[in-house]
Amino acid sequence: MTHKYFGTDGIRGRANGVITPDLALRVGQATGLLFHRGEHRNRVVIGKDTRLSGYMIETALVAGFTSVGLDVLLLGPMPTPAVAMLTRSMRADVGVMISASHNAYADNGIKLFGPDGYKLSDETEEEIEQLIDSDLAKKLAKSAALGRAKRIEGVHDRYIEFAKRTLPRTLSLEGLRVVVDCANGAAYKVVPEALWELGAEVISIGVEPDGFNINRDCGSTAPNALMAKVREMRADVGIALDGDADRVVMVDERGHLIDGDQLLAVIAESWNEDGRLAQPGLVATIMSNLGLERHLKSVGLSLVRTPVGDRYVLEEMRARGHNLGGEPSGHIILSDYATTGDGFVAALQVLAVVKKLGQRVSEVCHRFDPLPQVTKNVRYRSNGKDKPTEHAKVRDAIADAEQRLNGQGRLIVRPSGTEPVIRVTGEGDDPELVEAAVDEIVEALHDVTAG
């Protein structure tokens, strides 16, 4: 289903370009009208990351929600999974996270959660879009029915306690020196505090947000700073979150990066041994390495693949009864605890295995050798109508590249759901063959998108 406003993870774009105060106002009004249910005082919780534009969007959303009669509870900077959790625990009718996740500060976005803490379905997003584009003036609340807004305290402590409770009560992280990179984003307060309370020696970076430095040379999408700090401090492990803390990558004691596929394997095997896997396997996307699939099969576990996007992973988990799923980018969903990806809770599960086994992180987190994989991005000017991947020249290049691989690998060509970029990924046992196949497609894309 193609949406006008919503992408794979909410509404996202340049602040004051795509995400304007007017759009945010109308999103608040449309969502508020749709979730205005029952005779009780309906309410919404709103969290955000640390982008400068968060103030503007938050204020516009407050105006939108209160204008249709919803009360607003403002959480301030909080991780996305914390907002989802608090939507449920505070019995809100809807939850909102203002964030563009791993994007640079100039972008921002609006993520919506239903009263159950889950992201909205395509059908619900379609209803909201129709309301956004409708005449809302006659649907506003009467003067006496307008909503109120207030900032609430203590929400950081609630999330910290929630995260700590995902570990056995007797487990301590004492003896672990942990470097944590919070990407100058939403988790900059809660995650270092939670790690310290669990007994770890904590070295924090990326915890000085200024409105402009979120994800800038830090966090899960730029882990070099973390890798260097782990080596400098001779730490046992490094944890890097993204701007809204729903994804994680980790670094071992040598300063080597561990991607999300390895983390999924660690959690899956540990939970399987402890009898905690709801189904004998996990759910991942088409982007997960073939090495993960082969490894899981070798230990009697299956891998179910979905389109890219943690929402699709979660939908498949719910449909098939799985309680573990994720993406190689570090979106890991542990549905026993959360309704969306939670980078910090996922990291805690890995640290629990490290403590249980008494081994170095490099030993615990190397479960398989990934197949060589190449991803190249082709940026294009989007007018909302062009679909470069459907161009005949590109389709022919894909067919030629697949013939070149001859069944010895995989090719994935997909538009990004959050920016005007075509991502071309190839993997297989022969890295030179894979790169040549990817380059053939990239060249065709450049030809059809030039100018």
C-alpha positions as CSV (number, residue, x, y, z in Angstrom):
1,M,0.0,0.0,0.0
2,T,1.4,3.4,-1.0
3,H,0.8,6.2,1.4
4,K,1.0,10.0,0.8
5,Y,2.5,10.8,4.2
6,F,3.5,7.6,6.0
7,G,6.7,5.7,5.1
8,T,8.0,2.4,6.6
9,D,8.4,4.1,10.0
10,G,5.9,6.9,10.5
11,I,6.1,10.3,8.7
12,R,9.6,11.5,8.1
13,G,11.4,14.2,6.2
14,R,13.2,17.6,6.4
15,A,12.0,19.7,9.3
16,N,10.1,22.8,7.9
17,G,10.3,21.1,4.5
18,V,8.2,18.0,4.7
19,I,7.5,18.1,8.5
20,T,6.0,21.5,8.9
21,P,4.0,22.9,11.8
22,D,0.9,22.8,9.7
23,L,1.4,19.1,8.9
24,A,2.1,18.3,12.6
25,L,-1.0,20.2,13.7
26,R,-3.2,18.2,11.2
27,V,-1.6,14.9,12.2
28,G,-2.5,15.7,15.8
29,Q,-6.0,16.6,14.9
30,A,-6.6,13.6,12.5
31,T,-5.0,11.1,14.9
32,G,-6.9,12.6,17.9
33,L,-10.2,12.3,16.0
34,L,-9.6,8.7,15.1
35,F,-8.6,7.7,18.6
36,H,-11.3,9.7,20.3
37,R,-13.1,6.7,21.7
38,G,-15.5,6.4,24.6
39,E,-16.8,8.9,27.0
40,H,-13.7,9.1,29.2
41,R,-11.1,11.9,28.8
42,N,-9.0,10.6,25.9
43,R,-5.3,11.3,26.2
44,V,-2.0,11.0,24.3
45,V,1.6,10.7,25.4
46,I,4.2,12.5,23.4
47,G,8.0,11.8,23.6
48,K,10.8,13.1,21.4
49,D,14.5,12.9,20.7
50,T,16.9,15.8,21.0
51,R,16.6,17.5,17.6
52,L,16.1,21.3,17.6
53,S,12.9,20.9,15.5
54,G,11.4,18.8,18.2
55,Y,10.2,21.9,20.1
56,M,8.3,23.1,17.0
57,I,6.7,19.8,16.1
58,E,5.8,19.0,19.8
59,T,4.1,22.4,20.1
60,A,2.1,21.9,16.9
61,L,1.1,18.4,17.9
62,V,-0.1,19.6,21.2
63,A,-2.2,22.2,19.5
64,G,-3.6,19.6,17.2
65,F,-4.5,17.0,19.9
66,T,-5.9,19.5,22.3
67,S,-8.0,21.2,19.6
68,V,-10.0,17.9,19.1
69,G,-10.4,17.3,22.8
70,L,-7.5,15.1,23.9
71,D,-5.4,15.7,26.9
72,V,-1.6,15.6,26.3
73,L,1.1,14.2,28.6
74,L,4.6,15.4,27.5
75,L,7.4,13.1,28.3
76,G,10.4,15.1,26.9
77,P,13.4,13.2,25.5
78,M,12.7,9.5,25.8
79,P,13.6,6.4,23.7
80,T,10.9,5.3,21.2
81,P,10.4,1.9,23.1
82,A,9.8,3.9,26.3
83,V,7.1,5.9,24.6
84,A,5.4,2.7,23.4
85,M,5.7,1.1,26.9
86,L,4.3,4.2,28.6
87,T,1.4,4.5,26.1
88,R,0.2,1.1,27.5
89,S,1.1,1.5,31.1
90,M,-0.4,5.0,31.4
91,R,-3.6,3.8,29.6
92,A,-3.2,6.5,26.9
93,D,-5.4,6.2,23.8
94,V,-2.5,7.0,21.5
95,G,1.3,7.5,21.7
96,V,3.6,9.7,19.7
97,M,7.3,9.8,19.2
98,I,8.9,12.8,17.5
99,S,12.0,11.4,15.9
100,A,13.8,10.7,12.6
101,S,15.7,7.9,14.2
102,H,19.2,7.6,12.7
103,N,18.8,10.6,10.3
104,A,20.7,13.8,10.7
105,Y,19.3,16.6,12.9
106,A,17.8,18.5,10.0
107,D,15.2,15.7,9.5
108,N,12.5,14.8,11.9
109,G,9.5,12.5,12.0
110,I,6.3,11.5,13.7
111,K,5.8,7.9,14.9
112,L,2.4,6.8,16.2
113,F,1.4,4.0,18.5
114,G,-2.1,2.7,19.3
115,P,-3.3,2.2,22.9
116,D,-1.7,-1.3,22.9
117,G,1.7,0.2,22.3
118,Y,2.0,-1.2,18.8
119,K,2.7,0.8,15.7
120,L,-0.4,1.5,13.6
121,S,-1.5,-0.7,10.7
122,D,-1.4,0.4,7.1
123,E,-5.2,0.6,7.2
124,T,-5.2,3.0,10.2
125,E,-2.5,5.1,8.7
126,E,-4.6,5.4,5.5
127,E,-7.6,6.6,7.7
128,I,-5.3,9.2,9.3
129,E,-4.1,10.4,5.9
130,Q,-7.7,10.8,4.6
131,L,-8.5,12.9,7.7
132,I,-5.4,15.0,7.3
133,D,-6.5,16.0,3.8
134,S,-10.1,16.6,4.8
135,D,-11.8,19.7,6.1
136,L,-11.2,19.4,9.8
137,A,-12.6,22.8,10.9
138,K,-16.1,21.4,11.6
139,K,-14.7,18.5,13.6
140,L,-12.9,20.5,16.3
141,A,-13.9,20.3,19.9
142,K,-16.3,22.8,21.5
143,S,-14.6,25.4,23.7
144,A,-15.5,23.6,26.9
145,A,-14.2,20.3,25.6
146,L,-10.7,21.4,24.6
147,G,-7.8,19.3,25.9
148,R,-5.2,20.2,28.5
149,A,-1.4,19.6,28.3
150,K,1.2,19.1,31.0
151,R,4.7,17.8,31.3
152,I,5.1,14.8,33.6
153,E,7.9,13.8,35.9
154,G,9.4,10.5,36.8
155,V,9.0,8.8,33.4
156,H,12.8,8.2,33.1
157,D,12.7,6.2,36.3
158,R,9.8,4.1,35.0
159,Y,11.7,3.1,31.9
160,I,14.9,2.4,33.8
161,E,13.0,0.0,36.1
162,F,11.3,-1.6,33.2
163,A,14.6,-2.2,31.4
164,K,16.2,-3.7,34.6
165,R,13.3,-6.0,35.1
166,T,14.0,-7.7,31.7
167,L,17.0,-9.4,33.4
168,P,17.0,-12.0,36.2
169,R,16.8,-10.3,39.6
170,T,20.0,-11.8,40.7
171,L,22.0,-10.9,37.6
172,S,24.6,-8.1,38.1
173,L,26.8,-6.4,35.5
174,E,29.5,-5.9,38.2
175,G,32.9,-6.4,36.7
176,L,32.0,-5.2,33.2
177,R,33.4,-2.0,31.9
178,V,30.9,-0.7,29.4
179,V,31.2,2.1,26.9
180,V,27.8,3.4,25.8
181,D,27.2,5.8,22.9
182,C,23.8,7.3,23.1
183,A,24.1,9.2,19.8
184,N,23.4,12.5,21.5
185,G,19.8,11.3,21.3
186,A,16.8,10.2,23.2
187,A,18.5,7.8,25.5
188,Y,21.3,10.1,26.8
189,K,19.9,10.2,30.3
190,V,18.3,6.8,30.9
191,V,20.7,4.3,29.5
192,P,23.9,5.3,31.3
193,E,21.9,5.5,34.6
194,A,20.4,2.1,34.1
195,L,23.8,0.4,33.3
196,W,25.3,2.0,36.4
197,E,22.4,0.8,38.6
198,L,22.9,-2.7,37.2
199,G,26.5,-2.6,38.5
200,A,28.5,-1.9,35.4
201,E,31.4,0.5,35.2
202,V,30.0,3.0,32.7
203,I,31.9,5.3,30.3
204,S,29.4,7.4,28.3
205,I,29.8,9.2,25.0
206,G,27.2,10.9,22.8
207,V,25.4,12.3,25.9
208,E,25.7,16.0,25.3
209,P,22.9,16.9,22.9
210,D,22.7,20.4,21.6
211,G,19.9,20.1,19.1
212,F,22.2,19.7,16.2
213,N,24.6,16.8,17.0
214,I,22.2,13.9,17.1
215,N,23.8,11.0,15.2
216,R,26.7,13.2,14.1
217,D,29.7,11.0,14.0
218,C,28.3,8.9,16.8
219,G,25.6,6.3,17.5
220,S,24.8,3.0,15.8
221,T,25.2,4.3,12.3
222,A,28.6,5.8,13.0
223,P,30.3,3.5,15.5
224,N,33.9,4.4,14.9
225,A,33.9,6.7,17.9
226,L,32.6,3.8,20.1
227,M,35.2,1.4,18.6
228,A,38.0,3.8,19.4
229,K,36.7,4.5,22.9
230,V,36.4,0.8,23.7
231,R,40.1,0.3,22.7
232,E,41.2,3.4,24.6
233,M,39.5,2.5,27.8
234,R,40.2,-1.3,27.5
235,A,36.5,-1.8,28.0
236,D,34.8,-5.2,27.9
237,V,32.1,-4.1,25.5
238,G,30.6,-1.2,23.7
239,I,26.9,-0.4,23.1
240,A,25.8,2.1,20.4
241,L,22.2,3.3,20.1
242,D,20.7,5.4,17.4
243,G,18.9,8.7,17.8
244,D,15.7,7.3,19.3
245,A,17.3,4.2,20.8
246,D,15.2,1.6,19.0
247,R,18.3,0.0,17.4
248,V,21.7,-1.1,18.7
249,V,25.0,-2.3,17.5
250,M,27.7,-3.6,19.8
251,V,31.5,-3.7,19.9
252,D,33.6,-6.4,21.4
253,E,36.7,-5.9,23.7
254,R,39.0,-5.6,20.7
255,G,37.0,-2.7,19.3
256,H,35.4,-4.9,16.5
257,L,31.9,-4.2,15.4
258,I,29.1,-6.8,16.0
259,D,26.1,-6.4,13.8
260,G,22.5,-7.2,14.5
261,D,22.5,-10.6,12.9
262,Q,25.1,-11.9,15.3
263,L,23.1,-10.4,18.2
264,L,20.0,-12.1,17.0
265,A,21.9,-15.4,16.9
266,V,23.2,-14.9,20.5
267,I,19.8,-14.2,21.9
268,A,18.1,-16.9,19.9
269,E,20.5,-19.7,21.0
270,S,20.4,-18.6,24.6
271,W,16.6,-18.3,24.8
272,N,16.3,-21.7,23.0
273,E,18.6,-23.3,25.6
274,D,16.6,-21.8,28.4
275,G,13.2,-22.8,26.8
276,R,12.2,-19.2,26.3
277,L,11.7,-19.2,22.5
278,A,8.0,-19.2,21.8
279,Q,8.7,-20.9,18.4
280,P,11.9,-22.7,17.2
281,G,13.3,-19.8,15.3
282,L,13.1,-16.1,14.7
283,V,11.8,-13.5,12.2
284,A,14.2,-11.3,10.2
285,T,14.1,-9.3,7.0
286,I,15.4,-10.0,3.5
287,M,18.5,-8.0,4.5
288,S,19.7,-10.5,7.1
289,N,22.8,-12.4,6.0
290,L,22.5,-15.8,4.5
291,G,25.1,-16.9,7.0
292,L,22.6,-16.3,9.8
293,E,20.0,-18.5,8.1
294,R,22.5,-21.3,7.6
295,H,23.7,-21.1,11.2
296,L,20.3,-21.1,12.7
297,K,19.4,-24.2,10.6
298,S,22.6,-25.9,12.0
299,V,21.3,-25.6,15.5
300,G,17.7,-26.6,14.7
301,L,16.2,-23.1,14.4
302,S,14.4,-21.5,11.4
303,L,14.5,-18.0,10.0
304,V,11.4,-16.4,8.5
305,R,12.0,-13.5,6.2
306,T,9.9,-10.3,5.7
307,P,10.2,-7.1,3.8
308,V,12.5,-4.4,5.3
309,G,11.1,-2.6,8.2
310,D,10.7,-3.6,11.9
311,R,6.9,-3.2,11.6
312,Y,6.8,-6.0,9.1
313,V,9.0,-8.1,11.3
314,L,6.6,-7.5,14.2
315,E,3.5,-8.3,12.1
316,E,5.0,-11.7,11.1
317,M,6.1,-12.4,14.7
318,R,2.5,-11.8,15.9
319,A,1.1,-13.9,13.1
320,R,3.4,-16.8,13.7
321,G,3.7,-16.6,17.5
322,H,7.4,-15.7,17.5
323,N,8.9,-13.7,20.4
324,L,12.2,-12.8,18.7
325,G,12.9,-10.9,15.5
326,G,14.9,-8.1,14.1
327,E,17.1,-6.6,11.4
328,P,20.9,-6.5,10.8
329,S,20.8,-2.8,11.4
330,G,20.1,-3.6,15.1
331,H,16.3,-3.2,15.3
332,I,15.7,-6.2,17.6
333,I,12.2,-6.9,18.9
334,L,11.7,-8.9,22.0
335,S,8.0,-9.2,22.2
336,D,8.0,-10.7,25.7
337,Y,9.0,-7.2,26.9
338,A,8.3,-4.6,24.2
339,T,5.9,-3.8,21.3
340,T,8.7,-2.3,19.2
341,G,12.5,-2.5,18.8
342,D,14.4,-1.7,22.0
343,G,18.1,-1.3,21.5
344,F,19.0,-1.1,25.1
345,V,16.9,-4.1,26.2
346,A,18.4,-6.1,23.4
347,A,21.9,-5.2,24.5
348,L,21.0,-6.2,28.1
349,Q,20.0,-9.7,26.8
350,V,23.4,-10.1,25.2
351,L,25.2,-8.9,28.3
352,A,23.2,-11.5,30.3
353,V,24.7,-14.2,28.0
354,V,28.2,-12.8,28.5
355,K,27.8,-13.0,32.3
356,K,26.2,-16.4,32.1
357,L,29.0,-17.9,30.0
358,G,31.8,-16.0,31.6
359,Q,33.4,-15.5,28.2
360,R,34.7,-12.5,26.4
361,V,32.3,-10.6,24.2
362,S,34.3,-11.5,21.1
363,E,33.7,-15.2,21.9
364,V,30.1,-14.9,22.8
365,C,29.1,-12.8,19.8
366,H,30.8,-14.6,17.0
367,R,28.2,-17.3,16.1
368,F,28.8,-17.6,12.4
369,D,30.9,-16.2,9.5
370,P,28.7,-13.9,7.4
371,L,28.7,-14.3,3.7
372,P,30.4,-11.4,1.8
373,Q,27.8,-8.7,1.4
374,V,27.9,-5.5,-0.6
375,T,25.4,-2.6,-0.3
376,K,25.6,0.5,-2.5
377,N,23.1,3.4,-2.4
378,V,21.9,5.4,-5.4
379,R,20.4,8.7,-4.5
380,Y,17.8,10.3,-6.8
381,R,15.6,13.3,-7.0
382,S,12.1,12.2,-5.9
383,N,9.0,13.8,-7.3
384,G,6.8,11.2,-5.6
385,K,6.0,9.5,-8.9
386,D,9.2,8.2,-10.4
387,K,10.0,4.6,-9.6
388,P,13.6,3.9,-10.9
389,T,13.4,0.2,-10.0
390,E,10.6,-0.3,-12.5
391,H,12.5,1.2,-15.4
392,A,13.1,-1.4,-18.2
393,K,16.9,-0.8,-18.2
394,V,17.1,-1.5,-14.4
395,R,14.9,-4.6,-14.6
396,D,17.1,-5.9,-17.4
397,A,20.3,-5.2,-15.3
398,I,18.8,-7.0,-12.3
399,A,17.9,-10.0,-14.5
400,D,21.5,-10.1,-15.9
401,A,23.0,-9.8,-12.5
402,E,20.9,-12.7,-11.1
403,Q,22.0,-14.8,-14.1
404,R,25.6,-13.8,-13.3
405,L,25.2,-15.1,-9.7
406,N,23.6,-18.3,-11.0
407,G,22.0,-19.3,-7.7
408,Q,25.2,-18.7,-5.8
409,G,23.9,-15.7,-3.9
410,R,21.1,-13.2,-3.4
411,L,20.3,-9.7,-4.8
412,I,18.1,-7.2,-3.1
413,V,17.1,-3.9,-4.9
414,R,14.8,-1.8,-2.9
415,P,13.8,1.9,-2.4
416,S,14.5,3.2,1.1
417,G,11.3,3.9,3.1
418,T,12.7,7.0,4.7
419,E,14.8,8.9,2.0
420,P,15.0,9.1,-1.8
421,V,17.6,6.3,-2.1
422,I,17.7,3.0,-3.9
423,R,19.7,0.4,-1.9
424,V,21.3,-2.4,-3.9
425,T,22.6,-5.3,-1.9
426,G,24.2,-8.5,-3.0
427,E,25.7,-11.4,-1.1
428,G,27.2,-14.8,-1.9
429,D,30.2,-17.0,-1.5
430,D,32.3,-15.2,-4.2
431,P,32.8,-11.6,-3.2
432,E,34.1,-10.5,-6.6
433,L,31.1,-12.0,-8.3
434,V,28.8,-10.3,-5.9
435,E,30.4,-6.8,-6.3
436,A,30.3,-7.1,-10.1
437,A,26.6,-8.0,-10.0
438,V,25.8,-5.1,-7.7
439,D,27.8,-2.6,-9.8
440,E,25.9,-3.6,-12.9
441,I,22.6,-2.7,-11.2
442,V,24.0,0.5,-9.7
443,E,25.3,1.7,-13.2
444,A,21.8,1.1,-14.7
445,L,20.2,3.1,-11.8
446,H,22.6,6.0,-12.3
447,D,21.8,6.0,-16.0
448,V,18.0,6.2,-15.4
449,T,18.2,8.7,-12.5
450,A,20.8,11.1,-14.0
451,G,19.6,14.7,-14.2
